Amino acid sequence: MPQTSMSICLLRLSALGDVTHVVPLVRTLQATWPQVALTWVIGKGEHRLLEGLPGVAFVEYDKKSGFAGMRALRARLLEHAGGERFDALLQMQVAARANLLSAFVPAARRIGYDRARSKDLHGLFINERIPDRPGIHVLDAIGSFCEPLGLKQTQVRWDLPVPNAAREWAEAQWVEDGRPTLMISPCSSHALRNWHADRYAAVADHAARRGWRVVLCGGRSQLERDTTDAILAAMQAPALDLVGKDTLKQLPALLERADLVMTPDSGPMHIANAMGTKVLGLHAASNPARSGPYSDRRYCVDRYDAAARKYLGKPAADIRWGTKIEHAGVMDLVSVDDAVGAFERYVADHSE
């Protein structure tokens, strides 16, 4: 690739956690080629999270807009590229809609996933593939999209765009009094990954007895409201309820203030990790080695192998990498003792 006048289109529409995995790739491209013109086709909510990312022009695509939206997207992309084709498209989403949408991106080189990660006719929409490396984290797979361009992602850096106003809002939610903070973000967008309210409450009460502040955060869905209410009802100790009160710009600042975030495999897990906060991840339906908090999984509960043995009849080592075990009751495999043990590992590592 030439080092000047480059134009690259990134296509990753969703979800919140996955788009945070793309940010280090953006940093890698920009560090090598400071003049690169990056255009990112993204979903609306994901754009709200990343709006303000330096050097990136975002183009939102509404999944409900159908073919008309795809044709309109092509016109907007041509505008961004000055009427020319992009030098390269990085097609980082294999869902059928995203594959079809990629056909409307005018690009000479169309780089997609290796064959093992391809699905929904992904191979028909690309002309180059990333290296096939099994058994790696999602972030590393996304990071390898720069390799066909002659680069290597050797450093992982996020620096998510968090406005000062968002940090000021987060700082106003509680007064620092020397107590560490356990933040609970109880819900994933995949309902079968979610844990039980009474178990969250038991761990929260344990943390409170250890002198911790407990804060609950989450979005505005009815599921998140109902789950939070059930946790609060089951708790003996008080907790600060911030569910539904923050925006997507304020969420990273809020997670940044926590010492430890307890959550299933979810967007807030990956946003917290990107902000440098340790995560107590609750895993049974998904493999933490593939989709857990990238930087540090020491405080995760990992019952993925137990789930594979129970629901698929074989150990996790014998199933396809990336297999999701989203069966009813799978999160029953994560016990209160598991989560308390993970919490205590964090306490032991951070005691003075």
Secondary structure as a PSIPRED ss2 file (coil, helix, strand):
# PSIPRED VFORMAT (PSIPRED V4.0)

   1 M C   1.000  0.000  0.000
   2 P C   1.000  0.000  0.000
   3 Q C   1.000  0.000  0.000
   4 T C   1.000  0.000  0.000
   5 S C   1.000  0.000  0.000
   6 M C   1.000  0.000  0.000
   7 S E   0.000  0.000  1.000
   8 I E   0.000  0.000  1.000
   9 C E   0.000  0.000  1.000
  10 L E   0.000  0.000  1.000
  11 L E   0.000  0.000  1.000
  12 R C   1.000  0.000  0.000
  13 L C   1.000  0.000  0.000
  14 S C   1.000  0.000  0.000
  15 A C   1.000  0.000  0.000
  16 L H   0.000  1.000  0.000
  17 G H   0.000  1.000  0.000
  18 D H   0.000  1.000  0.000
  19 V H   0.000  1.000  0.000
  20 T H   0.000  1.000  0.000
  21 H H   0.000  1.000  0.000
  22 V H   0.000  1.000  0.000
  23 V H   0.000  1.000  0.000
  24 P H   0.000  1.000  0.000
  25 L H   0.000  1.000  0.000
  26 V H   0.000  1.000  0.000
  27 R H   0.000  1.000  0.000
  28 T H   0.000  1.000  0.000
  29 L H   0.000  1.000  0.000
  30 Q H   0.000  1.000  0.000
  31 A H   0.000  1.000  0.000
  32 T H   0.000  1.000  0.000
  33 W C   1.000  0.000  0.000
  34 P C   1.000  0.000  0.000
  35 Q C   1.000  0.000  0.000
  36 V C   1.000  0.000  0.000
  37 A E   0.000  0.000  1.000
  38 L E   0.000  0.000  1.000
  39 T E   0.000  0.000  1.000
  40 W E   0.000  0.000  1.000
  41 V E   0.000  0.000  1.000
  42 I E   0.000  0.000  1.000
  43 G C   1.000  0.000  0.000
  44 K H   0.000  1.000  0.000
  45 G H   0.000  1.000  0.000
  46 E H   0.000  1.000  0.000
  47 H H   0.000  1.000  0.000
  48 R H   0.000  1.000  0.000
  49 L H   0.000  1.000  0.000
  50 L H   0.000  1.000  0.000
  51 E C   1.000  0.000  0.000
  52 G C   1.000  0.000  0.000
  53 L C   1.000  0.000  0.000
  54 P C   1.000  0.000  0.000
  55 G C   1.000  0.000  0.000
  56 V E   0.000  0.000  1.000
  57 A E   0.000  0.000  1.000
  58 F E   0.000  0.000  1.000
  59 V E   0.000  0.000  1.000
  60 E E   0.000  0.000  1.000
  61 Y C   1.000  0.000  0.000
  62 D C   1.000  0.000  0.000
  63 K H   0.000  1.000  0.000
  64 K H   0.000  1.000  0.000
  65 S H   0.000  1.000  0.000
  66 G H   0.000  1.000  0.000
  67 F H   0.000  1.000  0.000
  68 A H   0.000  1.000  0.000
  69 G H   0.000  1.000  0.000
  70 M H   0.000  1.000  0.000
  71 R H   0.000  1.000  0.000
  72 A H   0.000  1.000  0.000
  73 L H   0.000  1.000  0.000
  74 R H   0.000  1.000  0.000
  75 A H   0.000  1.000  0.000
  76 R H   0.000  1.000  0.000
  77 L H   0.000  1.000  0.000
  78 L H   0.000  1.000  0.000
  79 E H   0.000  1.000  0.000
  80 H H   0.000  1.000  0.000
  81 A C   1.000  0.000  0.000
  82 G C   1.000  0.000  0.000
  83 G C   1.000  0.000  0.000
  84 E C   1.000  0.000  0.000
  85 R C   1.000  0.000  0.000
  86 F E   0.000  0.000  1.000
  87 D E   0.000  0.000  1.000
  88 A E   0.000  0.000  1.000
  89 L E   0.000  0.000  1.000
  90 L E   0.000  0.000  1.000
  91 Q E   0.000  0.000  1.000
  92 M C   1.000  0.000  0.000
  93 Q C   1.000  0.000  0.000
  94 V C   1.000  0.000  0.000
  95 A C   1.000  0.000  0.000
  96 A H   0.000  1.000  0.000
  97 R H   0.000  1.000  0.000
  98 A H   0.000  1.000  0.000
  99 N H   0.000  1.000  0.000
 100 L H   0.000  1.000  0.000
 101 L H   0.000  1.000  0.000
 102 S H   0.000  1.000  0.000
 103 A C   1.000  0.000  0.000
 104 F C   1.000  0.000  0.000
 105 V C   1.000  0.000  0.000
 106 P C   1.000  0.000  0.000
 107 A E   0.000  0.000  1.000
 108 A E   0.000  0.000  1.000
 109 R E   0.000  0.000  1.000
 110 R E   0.000  0.000  1.000
 111 I E   0.000  0.000  1.000
 112 G E   0.000  0.000  1.000
 113 Y C   1.000  0.000  0.000
 114 D C   1.000  0.000  0.000
 115 R H   0.000  1.000  0.000
 116 A H   0.000  1.000  0.000
 117 R H   0.000  1.000  0.000
 118 S C   1.000  0.000  0.000
 119 K C   1.000  0.000  0.000
 120 D C   1.000  0.000  0.000
 121 L C   1.000  0.000  0.000
 122 H H   0.000  1.000  0.000
 123 G H   0.000  1.000  0.000
 124 L H   0.000  1.000  0.000
 125 F H   0.000  1.000  0.000
 126 I C   1.000  0.000  0.000
 127 N C   1.000  0.000  0.000
 128 E E   0.000  0.000  1.000
 129 R E   0.000  0.000  1.000
 130 I C   1.000  0.000  0.000
 131 P C   1.000  0.000  0.000
 132 D C   1.000  0.000  0.000
 133 R C   1.000  0.000  0.000
 134 P C   1.000  0.000  0.000
 135 G C   1.000  0.000  0.000
 136 I C   1.000  0.000  0.000
 137 H C   1.000  0.000  0.000
 138 V H   0.000  1.000  0.000
 139 L H   0.000  1.000  0.000
 140 D H   0.000  1.000  0.000
 141 A H   0.000  1.000  0.000
 142 I H   0.000  1.000  0.000
 143 G H   0.000  1.000  0.000
 144 S H   0.000  1.000  0.000
 145 F H   0.000  1.000  0.000
 146 C H   0.000  1.000  0.000
 147 E H   0.000  1.000  0.000
 148 P H   0.000  1.000  0.000
 149 L H   0.000  1.000  0.000
 150 G C   1.000  0.000  0.000
 151 L C   1.000  0.000  0.000
 152 K C   1.000  0.000  0.000
 153 Q C   1.000  0.000  0.000
 154 T C   1.000  0.000  0.000
 155 Q C   1.000  0.000  0.000
 156 V C   1.000  0.000  0.000
 157 R C   1.000  0.000  0.000
 158 W C   1.000  0.000  0.000
 159 D C   1.000  0.000  0.000
 160 L C   1.000  0.000  0.000
 161 P C   1.000  0.000  0.000
 162 V C   1.000  0.000  0.000
 163 P C   1.000  0.000  0.000
 164 N H   0.000  1.000  0.000
 165 A H   0.000  1.000  0.000
 166 A H   0.000  1.000  0.000
 167 R H   0.000  1.000  0.000
 168 E H   0.000  1.000  0.000
 169 W H   0.000  1.000  0.000
 170 A H   0.000  1.000  0.000
 171 E H   0.000  1.000  0.000
 172 A C   1.000  0.000  0.000
 173 Q C   1.000  0.000  0.000
 174 W C   1.000  0.000  0.000
 175 V C   1.000  0.000  0.000
 176 E C   1.000  0.000  0.000
 177 D C   1.000  0.000  0.000
 178 G C   1.000  0.000  0.000
 179 R C   1.000  0.000  0.000
 180 P C   1.000  0.000  0.000
 181 T E   0.000  0.000  1.000
 182 L E   0.000  0.000  1.000
 183 M E   0.000  0.000  1.000
 184 I E   0.000  0.000  1.000
 185 S C   1.000  0.000  0.000
 186 P C   1.000  0.000  0.000
 187 C C   1.000  0.000  0.000
 188 S C   1.000  0.000  0.000
 189 S C   1.000  0.000  0.000
 190 H C   1.000  0.000  0.000
 191 A H   0.000  1.000  0.000
 192 L H   0.000  1.000  0.000
 193 R H   0.000  1.000  0.000
 194 N C   1.000  0.000  0.000
 195 W C   1.000  0.000  0.000
 196 H C   1.000  0.000  0.000
 197 A H   0.000  1.000  0.000
 198 D H   0.000  1.000  0.000
 199 R H   0.000  1.000  0.000
 200 Y H   0.000  1.000  0.000
 201 A H   0.000  1.000  0.000
 202 A H   0.000  1.000  0.000
 203 V H   0.000  1.000  0.000
 204 A H   0.000  1.000  0.000
 205 D H   0.000  1.000  0.000
 206 H H   0.000  1.000  0.000
 207 A H   0.000  1.000  0.000
 208 A H   0.000  1.000  0.000
 209 R H   0.000  1.000  0.000
 210 R C   1.000  0.000  0.000
 211 G C   1.000  0.000  0.000
 212 W C   1.000  0.000  0.000
 213 R E   0.000  0.000  1.000
 214 V E   0.000  0.000  1.000
 215 V E   0.000  0.000  1.000
 216 L E   0.000  0.000  1.000
 217 C C   1.000  0.000  0.000
 218 G C   1.000  0.000  0.000
 219 G C   1.000  0.000  0.000
 220 R C   1.000  0.000  0.000
 221 S C   1.000  0.000  0.000
 222 Q H   0.000  1.000  0.000
 223 L H   0.000  1.000  0.000
 224 E H   0.000  1.000  0.000
 225 R H   0.000  1.000  0.000
 226 D H   0.000  1.000  0.000
 227 T H   0.000  1.000  0.000
 228 T H   0.000  1.000  0.000
 229 D H   0.000  1.000  0.000
 230 A H   0.000  1.000  0.000
 231 I H   0.000  1.000  0.000
 232 L H   0.000  1.000  0.000
 233 A H   0.000  1.000  0.000
 234 A H   0.000  1.000  0.000
 235 M C   1.000  0.000  0.000
 236 Q C   1.000  0.000  0.000
 237 A C   1.000  0.000  0.000
 238 P C   1.000  0.000  0.000
 239 A C   1.000  0.000  0.000
 240 L E   0.000  0.000  1.000
 241 D E   0.000  0.000  1.000
 242 L C   1.000  0.000  0.000
 243 V C   1.000  0.000  0.000
 244 G C   1.000  0.000  0.000
 245 K C   1.000  0.000  0.000
 246 D C   1.000  0.000  0.000
 247 T C   1.000  0.000  0.000
 248 L C   1.000  0.000  0.000
 249 K C   1.000  0.000  0.000
 250 Q H   0.000  1.000  0.000
 251 L H   0.000  1.000  0.000
 252 P H   0.000  1.000  0.000
 253 A H   0.000  1.000  0.000
 254 L H   0.000  1.000  0.000
 255 L H   0.000  1.000  0.000
 256 E H   0.000  1.000  0.000
 257 R H   0.000  1.000  0.000
 258 A C   1.000  0.000  0.000
 259 D C   1.000  0.000  0.000
 260 L E   0.000  0.000  1.000
 261 V E   0.000  0.000  1.000
 262 M E   0.000  0.000  1.000
 263 T E   0.000  0.000  1.000
 264 P E   0.000  0.000  1.000
 265 D C   1.000  0.000  0.000
 266 S C   1.000  0.000  0.000
 267 G H   0.000  1.000  0.000
 268 P H   0.000  1.000  0.000
 269 M H   0.000  1.000  0.000
 270 H H   0.000  1.000  0.000
 271 I H   0.000  1.000  0.000
 272 A H   0.000  1.000  0.000
 273 N H   0.000  1.000  0.000
 274 A H   0.000  1.000  0.000
 275 M C   1.000  0.000  0.000
 276 G C   1.000  0.000  0.000
 277 T C   1.000  0.000  0.000
 278 K E   0.000  0.000  1.000
 279 V E   0.000  0.000  1.000
 280 L E   0.000  0.000  1.000
 281 G E   0.000  0.000  1.000
 282 L E   0.000  0.000  1.000
 283 H E   0.000  0.000  1.000
 284 A C   1.000  0.000  0.000
 285 A C   1.000  0.000  0.000
 286 S C   1.000  0.000  0.000
 287 N C   1.000  0.000  0.000
 288 P H   0.000  1.000  0.000
 289 A H   0.000  1.000  0.000
 290 R H   0.000  1.000  0.000
 291 S H   0.000  1.000  0.000
 292 G C   1.000  0.000  0.000
 293 P C   1.000  0.000  0.000
 294 Y C   1.000  0.000  0.000
 295 S C   1.000  0.000  0.000
 296 D C   1.000  0.000  0.000
 297 R C   1.000  0.000  0.000
 298 R C   1.000  0.000  0.000
 299 Y C   1.000  0.000  0.000
 300 C C   1.000  0.000  0.000
 301 V E   0.000  0.000  1.000
 302 D E   0.000  0.000  1.000
 303 R C   1.000  0.000  0.000
 304 Y H   0.000  1.000  0.000
 305 D H   0.000  1.000  0.000
 306 A H   0.000  1.000  0.000
 307 A H   0.000  1.000  0.000
 308 A H   0.000  1.000  0.000
 309 R H   0.000  1.000  0.000
 310 K H   0.000  1.000  0.000
 311 Y H   0.000  1.000  0.000
 312 L H   0.000  1.000  0.000
 313 G C   1.000  0.000  0.000
 314 K C   1.000  0.000  0.000
 315 P C   1.000  0.000  0.000
 316 A H   0.000  1.000  0.000
 317 A H   0.000  1.000  0.000
 318 D H   0.000  1.000  0.000
 319 I C   1.000  0.000  0.000
 320 R C   1.000  0.000  0.000
 321 W C   1.000  0.000  0.000
 322 G C   1.000  0.000  0.000
 323 T C   1.000  0.000  0.000
 324 K C   1.000  0.000  0.000
 325 I C   1.000  0.000  0.000
 326 E C   1.000  0.000  0.000
 327 H C   1.000  0.000  0.000
 328 A C   1.000  0.000  0.000
 329 G C   1.000  0.000  0.000
 330 V H   0.000  1.000  0.000
 331 M H   0.000  1.000  0.000
 332 D H   0.000  1.000  0.000
 333 L H   0.000  1.000  0.000
 334 V C   1.000  0.000  0.000
 335 S C   1.000  0.000  0.000
 336 V H   0.000  1.000  0.000
 337 D H   0.000  1.000  0.000
 338 D H   0.000  1.000  0.000
 339 A H   0.000  1.000  0.000
 340 V H   0.000  1.000  0.000
 341 G H   0.000  1.000  0.000
 342 A H   0.000  1.000  0.000
 343 F H   0.000  1.000  0.000
 344 E H   0.000  1.000  0.000
 345 R H   0.000  1.000  0.000
 346 Y H   0.000  1.000  0.000
 347 V H   0.000  1.000  0.000
 348 A H   0.000  1.000  0.000
 349 D H   0.000  1.000  0.000
 350 H H   0.000  1.000  0.000
 351 S C   1.000  0.000  0.000
 352 E C   1.000  0.000  0.000
